[in-house]
Amino acid sequence: MKMRPFGTLIPAEEARRRLLAAVEPLRRTERVGLGDALGRVAAETVRAPRAVPAFARATWDGYALSARGTRNASPARPVRLKIVGEIYAEEQLPRPLGLGECAAIATGGALPRGADAVVIFEVVERRGDAILVSRRVRLGNRVANPGDDFPRGAVLLERGRPLTPASLGALASTGRTHVRVVGRPRVTIIPNGNELVEPGRKLTRGKIYESNNLALGAVVRATGAELRPLPPVRDDPARIEAAIRRAVPRSDLVLLTGGSSVGERDYLPSIFPKLGRLLFHGVAVRPGKPTLAVRVGRTLVIGMPGHPTSCLLNGYWLLLPVLRRLAGEPGPGWWDGTVRLARAYDPPTPGLSTVIPLRVERGWGYPTFHDSSAITSLAGVHAFALVDGRHGPLTRGTRLDVQFLPSPLGDAPAP
């Protein structure tokens, strides 16, 4: 069995920097209905075509009236106002109010002419077809005036911003039904290895079920990207190269799992330089050392380790920021925090940085890693820490800078 050496190992942060420098936010855009736009990144700046509200309306159930007519009201000498109508949210009073008159009005109802305030039901006394107001009502009380929410021309959505429930509501309140957003990154995953069998098929001795498509694919889907998982490709350099070349024109990102190391049947290190500009082969980190990347035109191709834990951890610390940059989303996809190490941890390889998956409880981080081939090393994980290779053994109580994985990537949101 032949082995080939790695190239120069680069630091983990440098690997991430090179990948981020090699990708650009997608230029492709699409027009989608507001109902499908939550979380998408705006590809246009939207200004309000009209003021909202477009008319003065009640913000509370009560009585519409003229504030001037209540200026002398007091508990000793309440002002009597005759009720001349009812106004529901979809209705208008057919005539203006006069002094000494009021109209019952529901929340959202249009103020009639002659009214400039609303007094709520609870603070007046009803007497037949009239009310008694025992205190002065302030001008504009319980009223939303035209443009109070936003005026005509106000920026409702900035290009490059994710669409939130509030921004969707603002767009809908102007009558808009669609918005232009950045296209979803198109990601293809190609597993390779003679030993791999797709789940659902019969397993024979020496074979294993392929799981990286689902685990790594879940990271891809969590960012909103479009995923195209392919069946495993056999350890044949011609087949692997052909699969990559077919995937590149229709993908923004191609991920290969397995075949990235230095063994006799690890063919990616010899295939990648033929495809385009090799960014690196080998990262000074454990797990995840056998990682390589190449840029082919505008498409980034990354070779990931085949071991499930190594592959999925790479998906967190290395791939997640790349996916977000492609989609035009801000931030790396996690949030930073600190924990205290709950038990001593000895990095497996001196001189190499270590990615430590952690279960977090009450500010303490419990390392969960036990083997790079065991996917259960990441069960119950809330966060990870990328520890510099220059550190020696970590003692209990060591304060670690960690990256919390939001749901659904982690088992729970950050505390």
C-alpha positions in Angstrom: 0.0 0.0 0.0 1.6 3.3 -1.1 1.4 6.5 0.8 2.0 10.0 -0.6 3.0 13.0 1.6 0.8 16.0 2.3 1.7 19.3 0.9 2.6 22.2 3.3 0.0 22.1 6.1 -1.6 25.5 6.5 -3.2 26.9 9.7 -6.9 26.3 10.1 -7.7 30.1 10.0 -5.7 30.4 6.8 -7.6 27.6 5.2 -10.9 29.4 6.1 -9.5 32.7 4.8 -8.5 31.2 1.5 -11.9 29.6 0.9 -13.7 32.9 1.8 -11.4 34.8 -0.6 -12.2 32.3 -3.3 -16.0 32.7 -3.3 -18.1 35.7 -4.0 -21.8 36.3 -3.0 -24.0 35.0 -5.8 -25.1 37.4 -8.5 -28.0 35.2 -9.5 -31.3 36.5 -8.3 -34.9 35.4 -8.4 -38.3 36.9 -7.7 -40.3 35.0 -5.0 -43.6 35.4 -3.3 -43.5 37.0 0.2 -44.7 33.8 1.7 -41.5 32.0 0.5 -39.1 34.8 1.3 -38.5 34.4 5.0 -34.7 34.3 5.7 -33.8 35.0 2.1 -31.4 37.8 1.3 -32.8 40.8 -0.4 -31.4 41.5 -3.9 -33.1 44.9 -4.1 -33.8 47.9 -1.9 -37.5 48.5 -1.5 -39.1 51.9 -0.7 -42.6 52.4 0.4 -44.8 53.4 -2.6 -47.4 54.9 -0.1 -47.7 56.0 3.5 -48.9 53.5 6.0 -51.4 54.1 7.5 -52.9 55.9 4.5 -55.5 57.5 6.7 -56.0 58.4 10.4 -57.3 55.3 12.2 -58.1 54.2 15.8 -55.5 52.1 17.6 -58.0 51.1 20.3 -61.6 50.3 20.6 -63.4 53.4 21.9 -65.2 56.5 20.8 -64.0 58.9 18.1 -64.4 62.6 19.1 -63.0 66.1 18.8 -60.4 66.6 21.6 -61.4 70.3 21.7 -64.8 69.4 22.9 -63.5 67.7 26.0 -61.1 70.5 27.2 -63.4 71.5 30.1 -64.3 67.9 31.1 -63.9 67.0 34.8 -65.3 64.4 37.2 -67.5 67.2 38.7 -68.7 68.4 35.3 -68.4 65.6 32.7 -68.9 66.4 29.0 -71.9 64.7 27.4 -71.4 63.5 23.8 -74.1 62.0 21.7 -73.3 58.7 19.9 -74.2 59.2 16.2 -72.9 56.0 14.7 -70.5 53.0 14.8 -67.4 52.6 12.7 -65.8 49.1 12.1 -62.4 48.6 10.6 -63.8 48.4 7.1 -66.3 51.2 7.3 -66.5 55.0 7.3 -69.0 57.3 8.9 -71.1 59.0 6.1 -70.9 62.4 7.6 -68.5 64.5 9.7 -68.9 64.7 13.5 -70.1 67.9 15.1 -69.2 69.3 18.5 -71.1 67.4 21.2 -71.0 64.2 19.0 -69.0 61.0 19.0 -69.0 57.7 17.2 -68.2 54.2 18.5 -65.1 53.0 16.7 -63.2 49.7 16.5 -59.5 49.3 16.4 -58.3 50.1 12.8 -61.4 52.1 12.0 -61.0 55.3 10.0 -61.5 58.5 12.0 -64.5 60.4 10.6 -64.1 64.0 9.6 -64.4 66.2 12.7 -62.6 63.7 15.0 -59.0 63.9 16.0 -58.8 61.6 19.1 -60.2 58.4 20.5 -61.3 57.8 24.1 -61.3 54.2 25.2 -64.5 52.5 26.4 -63.1 51.9 29.9 -62.7 55.5 30.9 -66.2 56.8 30.0 -69.7 56.2 31.2 -72.3 55.1 28.8 -75.7 56.7 29.3 -78.2 55.4 26.6 -77.3 57.0 23.3 -74.5 59.2 24.9 -71.3 59.0 26.8 -70.0 61.1 29.7 -66.3 62.1 29.5 -65.0 63.1 32.9 -61.4 64.1 31.9 -59.8 66.0 29.0 -58.8 63.9 26.0 -55.5 64.7 24.5 -55.3 65.6 20.8 -54.3 62.5 18.8 -55.0 60.1 21.7 -55.2 56.5 20.5 -54.9 57.6 16.8 -52.4 56.5 14.2 -52.0 59.3 11.7 -51.1 59.0 8.0 -47.4 57.9 7.8 -47.0 57.2 11.5 -45.9 53.6 10.7 -43.8 54.8 7.7 -44.1 57.6 5.2 -44.1 57.3 1.4 -40.5 56.7 0.2 -39.3 55.1 3.5 -36.8 52.3 3.1 -38.6 49.1 4.0 -35.9 46.7 3.0 -32.2 47.2 2.2 -30.4 45.2 -0.4 -28.2 42.5 1.3 -30.4 42.2 4.4 -32.2 38.9 5.3 -36.0 39.1 5.2 -37.5 38.9 8.6 -41.1 38.6 9.7 -41.2 42.3 10.4 -39.8 43.3 6.9 -42.2 40.8 5.2 -45.1 42.4 7.1 -44.0 45.9 6.1 -43.8 44.9 2.4 -47.3 43.2 2.6 -48.8 46.3 4.2 -48.0 48.2 1.0 -49.8 45.7 -1.1 -46.6 44.1 -2.5 -46.8 40.3 -3.2 -43.2 39.5 -4.4 -39.6 40.5 -3.7 -36.3 39.9 -5.5 -33.8 37.9 -3.5 -30.4 36.4 -3.9 -30.5 32.9 -5.5 -29.9 29.9 -3.3 -26.4 28.4 -3.6 -26.4 25.2 -5.5 -24.4 22.6 -3.8 -23.5 19.1 -5.0 -22.1 16.4 -2.7 -20.1 13.5 -4.2 -19.1 10.7 -1.8 -16.4 8.3 -3.0 -15.2 5.0 -1.8 -15.6 1.3 -2.8 -16.8 0.5 0.7 -19.8 2.8 0.6 -23.4 1.6 0.2 -26.4 3.9 0.0 -28.8 3.5 3.0 -31.7 1.2 2.2 -29.6 -1.2 0.2 -28.3 -4.5 1.3 -25.1 -4.4 3.3 -22.4 -7.1 2.8 -19.3 -7.8 4.8 -16.6 -5.0 4.5 -19.2 -2.4 3.3 -20.5 0.5 5.3 -23.5 2.8 4.8 -22.7 6.2 3.4 -23.8 8.8 6.0 -21.9 12.0 5.0 -24.4 12.9 2.3 -27.1 13.2 5.0 -25.0 14.7 7.8 -23.1 17.2 5.7 -26.2 17.8 3.5 -28.1 18.8 6.6 -25.5 21.6 7.2 -26.0 22.7 3.6 -29.8 22.7 3.9 -29.7 24.6 7.2 -28.2 27.5 5.4 -31.0 27.5 2.8 -28.9 26.2 -0.1 -30.1 23.8 -2.7 -28.6 20.4 -2.3 -27.9 17.8 -4.9 -26.5 14.6 -3.3 -25.1 12.1 -5.7 -24.6 8.3 -5.1 -21.2 7.1 -4.0 -18.5 7.0 -6.8 -16.1 4.1 -6.8 -12.4 4.5 -6.2 -11.6 5.2 -9.8 -9.8 8.4 -10.7 -11.4 8.7 -14.1 -14.9 8.2 -12.6 -14.3 10.7 -9.8 -12.9 13.3 -12.1 -15.8 12.9 -14.6 -18.3 13.3 -11.7 -16.6 16.5 -10.6 -16.5 17.9 -14.1 -20.2 17.2 -14.7 -21.1 18.8 -11.4 -19.0 22.0 -11.7 -21.1 23.8 -14.4 -24.4 23.4 -12.5 -23.0 24.0 -9.0 -21.7 27.0 -7.0 -20.0 24.6 -4.6 -19.0 20.9 -5.0 -18.1 18.9 -1.9 -16.4 15.5 -2.1 -16.2 13.3 0.9 -13.4 10.7 1.1 -10.4 10.2 -1.0 -8.7 13.4 0.2 -5.8 12.0 2.2 -2.5 10.4 1.2 -3.3 6.8 0.7 -3.0 4.7 -2.4 -6.7 5.1 -3.3 -6.9 8.8 -2.3 -7.2 10.3 -5.7 -8.4 13.8 -5.0 -4.8 15.2 -4.5 -3.9 14.2 -8.0 -7.2 15.2 -9.6 -7.7 18.6 -8.1 -4.6 20.3 -9.7 -5.9 19.3 -13.1 -9.2 21.1 -12.5 -8.0 24.6 -11.6 -6.1 26.7 -9.1 -5.3 24.5 -6.0 -5.9 26.5 -2.9 -4.4 24.1 -0.4 -4.0 20.4 0.5 -3.7 19.6 4.2 -4.7 21.7 7.2 -2.9 21.8 10.5 -5.9 20.7 12.4 -7.3 17.5 13.9 -9.7 16.2 13.0 -9.9 17.4 9.4 -6.2 17.4 8.4 -6.9 15.7 4.9 -8.8 18.6 3.4 -8.1 20.2 0.1 -9.7 22.8 -2.2 -9.6 24.1 -5.8 -11.3 26.8 -7.6 -12.7 25.9 -11.0 -13.9 29.1 -12.7 -16.5 30.5 -10.3 -17.1 27.2 -8.6 -15.3 26.1 -5.4 -14.6 22.4 -5.1 -13.6 21.1 -1.6 -12.4 17.6 -0.7 -13.5 16.7 2.8 -12.4 13.8 5.0 -14.4 10.6 4.7 -14.6 9.9 8.5 -18.0 11.1 9.6 -16.9 13.2 12.6 -14.1 14.9 10.7 -16.4 15.6 7.8 -19.2 17.1 9.9 -16.9 19.2 12.0 -15.4 20.5 8.8 -18.9 21.4 7.8 -19.2 23.5 11.0 -15.9 25.4 11.3 -14.8 25.5 7.7 -17.8 25.1 5.4 -20.6 27.1 7.2 -19.0 30.5 6.7 -18.4 29.7 3.0 -22.1 28.8 2.5 -23.2 32.0 4.1 -20.9 34.1 2.0 -22.2 32.5 -1.1 -25.8 33.3 -0.1 -24.8 36.9 0.7 -25.6 36.4 4.4 -23.7 38.2 7.1 -21.7 36.4 9.8 -20.2 32.9 9.9 -23.3 31.1 11.0 -22.5 30.8 14.7 -22.2 33.1 17.6 -19.2 33.4 19.9 -19.1 32.8 23.6 -16.9 31.3 26.4 -17.2 28.3 28.6 -15.0 26.6 31.2 -13.7 23.2 30.3 -15.4 20.6 32.5 -12.6 18.1 32.4 -9.0 18.0 31.3 -8.4 17.5 27.6 -5.2 16.5 26.0 -5.0 17.5 22.3 -4.4 14.3 20.2 -1.6 15.7 18.0 1.0 18.1 19.4 1.6 21.0 17.0 -1.8 20.7 15.3 -4.8 22.8 16.2 -7.8 20.8 17.5 -11.5 21.2 16.9 -13.2 20.2 20.2 -17.0 19.5 20.0 -18.7 20.4 23.3 -21.9 19.8 25.2 -22.5 22.9 27.2 -24.3 22.9 30.6 -24.5 25.9 32.9 -21.4 27.5 31.4 -19.3 24.3 31.5 -18.1 22.6 28.3 -17.9 18.8 28.1 -15.8 17.4 25.3 -17.7 14.8 23.3 -15.1 13.7 20.8 -13.9 10.1 21.1 -13.1 9.0 17.5 -13.1 10.7 14.1 -14.9 7.7 12.6 -17.7 7.8 15.2 -20.6 10.1 14.3 -21.7 9.8 17.9 -18.8 12.1 18.8 -21.0 14.9 17.8 -24.2 13.8 19.5 -25.7 16.4 21.8 -23.2 19.1 20.7 -24.0 22.7 21.4 -20.7 24.3 20.4 -17.1 23.8 19.2 -13.8 25.3 20.1 -10.8 25.6 17.7 -7.8 25.4 20.0 -4.4 26.6 18.7 -1.8 23.8 18.3 0.7 25.7 20.4 -1.3 25.0 23.5 -0.4 21.9 25.5 -2.8 19.8 27.6 -5.9 21.8 28.8 -6.8 21.5 32.5 -10.2 21.5 34.0 -11.6 25.0 34.4 -9.6 26.4 31.4 -11.7 29.2 29.8 -12.3 28.5 26.1 -13.5 30.7 23.4 -16.2 28.7 21.6 -18.6 29.0 18.7 -22.2 28.1 19.6 -24.2 26.3 16.8 -27.7 27.6 16.4 -30.6 25.2 16.0 -30.9 23.0 14.0 -27.1 22.6 13.7 -26.7 22.2 17.4 -28.8 20.3 19.8 -30.0 23.6 21.4 -29.6 27.3 20.9 -26.8 29.1 22.8 -27.6 30.1 26.3 
